[in-house]
């Protein structure tokens, strides 16, 4: 969905690679905080309800999207009201953890600017392990159920 004409945008890019250089698989969700802003494109006030953008990581590990730039001087909250806001980022990797953090767009980001996610500070980063997450170094290792189950493991057998 396109923004009303006249609002500032920015291009957000990123590349996600594993330590061995192969691309990650998964997706990134960018959710604006706040949910809605008041804008004055072409001098007419409008309320814009912002939505999350889901970006699938492509086969080379890249993501790219054009988003509303929080530095637009015509939006509130925004620079006109000294109400700085951010995007909440959720990186979800196949066979791995979910990483949550806040993207604080630099004050110097101009209209149409390019923002590389690898070059910004990650504010309040946390790692969430989904219920189906398993340590990646053991994914392809055969495991005997008796060795990992506390009920049937060799340490708890009655002798």
C-alpha positions in Angstrom: 0.0 0.0 0.0 1.4 3.4 -0.9 1.6 6.4 1.4 -0.2 9.6 0.4 1.9 11.7 -1.9 4.1 14.3 -0.4 5.2 12.3 2.7 8.8 11.5 3.3 9.9 7.9 2.8 13.1 6.0 3.3 14.4 2.8 1.8 15.3 0.2 4.4 17.7 -2.6 3.3 19.5 -5.4 5.0 21.4 -8.6 4.3 21.3 -11.6 6.6 24.1 -14.2 6.3 25.1 -17.1 8.5 28.7 -17.2 9.9 29.6 -19.5 7.0 28.4 -16.9 4.4 25.3 -18.7 3.3 22.0 -16.6 3.4 19.6 -17.0 6.2 16.0 -18.0 5.5 13.1 -16.3 7.3 11.5 -12.9 7.5 11.7 -9.5 9.1 8.7 -7.6 10.4 9.0 -3.8 10.9 6.2 -2.3 13.0 5.9 1.4 13.5 5.5 2.8 17.0 3.0 4.6 17.1 0.1 3.0 15.4 -1.2 6.2 13.8 0.2 9.6 12.9 -1.3 12.9 11.8 0.1 14.2 8.5 -0.3 17.4 6.5 0.5 16.3 2.9 -0.4 19.2 0.6 -1.7 21.2 3.6 -4.7 18.9 4.3 -4.6 17.1 7.7 -5.1 13.3 7.5 -4.7 10.5 10.1 -2.7 7.6 8.8 -3.0 4.2 10.5 0.4 2.6 10.1 0.8 -1.1 9.5 3.5 -3.6 10.0 5.6 -4.6 7.0 6.7 -8.2 6.6 9.8 -8.6 4.5 10.7 -12.1 3.4 14.5 -12.7 3.2 15.3 -13.6 -0.4 17.5 -16.4 -1.7 20.6 -14.1 -1.3 19.7 -13.0 2.2 18.4 -9.5 1.3 15.4 -7.5 2.4 14.2 -4.1 1.0 11.2 -1.9 1.7 10.1 1.8 1.4 8.7 3.0 4.7 7.4 6.3 6.2 10.4 8.3 7.4 9.8 9.4 11.0 11.8 12.6 10.3 9.1 14.0 8.0 8.5 17.5 9.3 4.7 17.4 8.5 3.8 14.4 10.7 2.8 14.3 14.4 4.3 12.8 16.4 7.5 13.8 14.7 10.1 16.5 14.4 7.5 19.3 14.5 6.3 18.1 18.0 9.6 16.7 19.2 7.8 13.4 19.4 10.5 11.0 18.1 9.2 7.5 17.2 10.8 4.2 16.1 10.1 1.0 14.3 10.0 -2.3 16.2 12.0 -4.9 14.4 11.4 -8.7 14.7 13.9 -10.9 12.8 12.7 -14.5 12.5 15.2 -17.1 11.2 14.3 -20.6 10.1 15.7 -23.1 12.5 16.8 -20.4 14.9 15.8 -17.7 17.3 13.7 -14.6 17.0 15.5 -11.3 17.6 13.5 -8.3 18.7 14.8 -4.7 18.8 13.9 -1.1 18.2 15.1 0.8 15.1 15.7 4.4 16.0 16.0 6.2 12.7 18.8 8.7 12.7 17.7 12.4 12.8 19.8 13.0 9.7 17.8 10.6 7.5 16.5 12.7 4.6 13.5 12.2 2.4 14.3 9.2 0.1 17.4 8.2 2.2 18.8 4.7 2.4 19.0 3.0 5.8 21.1 -0.2 6.1 20.0 -2.3 9.1 23.5 -3.5 9.5 24.7 0.1 10.2 22.3 1.2 12.9 22.4 0.6 16.7 20.0 -2.0 18.0 18.1 -0.5 20.9 16.7 -2.9 23.5 17.7 -6.1 21.6 16.3 -9.4 23.0 16.4 -12.9 21.8 13.3 -15.1 22.0 13.6 -18.8 21.5 10.4 -20.2 19.9 9.0 -23.5 21.3 10.2 -25.4 18.3 13.7 -23.9 18.5 16.5 -26.5 18.9 20.3 -25.6 19.2 21.4 -25.4 15.6 24.6 -27.3 16.3 22.5 -30.4 17.1 19.9 -30.2 14.3 21.6 -32.7 12.1 23.0 -34.9 14.9 21.2 -38.2 15.6 20.1 -38.2 19.2 18.8 -41.2 21.2 15.6 -40.4 23.1 17.0 -42.1 26.2 19.8 -39.7 26.4 17.7 -36.5 26.4 14.6 -37.7 28.3 14.8 -37.2 32.1 12.3 -40.1 32.6 14.1 -42.7 30.6 17.6 -41.5 30.7 20.4 -43.8 32.0 20.8 -41.6 35.1 17.3 -42.2 36.3 16.8 -45.9 35.6 16.0 -48.1 38.6 18.7 -50.7 39.2 
